[in-house]
């Protein structure tokens, strides 16, 4: 059965070479990447510190491509405005419902700023607990690994969650994105089923010693 959608590919910038970040952004942009995925980690919600507000602001200024900002922080309602001020209308901001007492309040801030609202769902979070938010969001980021670090192993039980979301996406009008341990096998398996996009990190894109354009040209669209 032919796909009804074009697959989107997002570069996970926490995996980029920060010794030459400007060159990395330029090379990815020229290679027809669809967007830049920015992982913000606070060392509390996840056991790691990752990209900063300044990293995100630089990438936003260096590319015309959209940004996908993934807030892995506790109580993002307290700090989301700092990020929204540095973004462009149409950029995506994901928050974790588990990190907030009232996630709909944070999502409304994202919407009011002209950004695309999204939620990220951890492996241990059930679809049932986020049903009401599916009415609000435009994107759902499914974590196929525990959040916090690159290069982790795929958690097979996430597949059932993806299948549940695929049954809901047309009714609720959201897109589904895959984050974690994303190789060609995952793309070939889940894109035909209806997953809209994939976050590309060290499994397939970064650190391979090959031009990004050559790698992206090999991926199905």
Beta strands, then each sheet from edge to edge (+ up, - down):
strand 1: 8-12
strand 2: 35-41
strand 3: 66-72
strand 4: 92-96
strand 5: 116-121
strand 6: 139-143
strand 7: 175-179
strand 8: 197-200
sheet 1: 1+ 2+ 3+ 4+ 5+ 6+ 7+ 8+ 1+
end
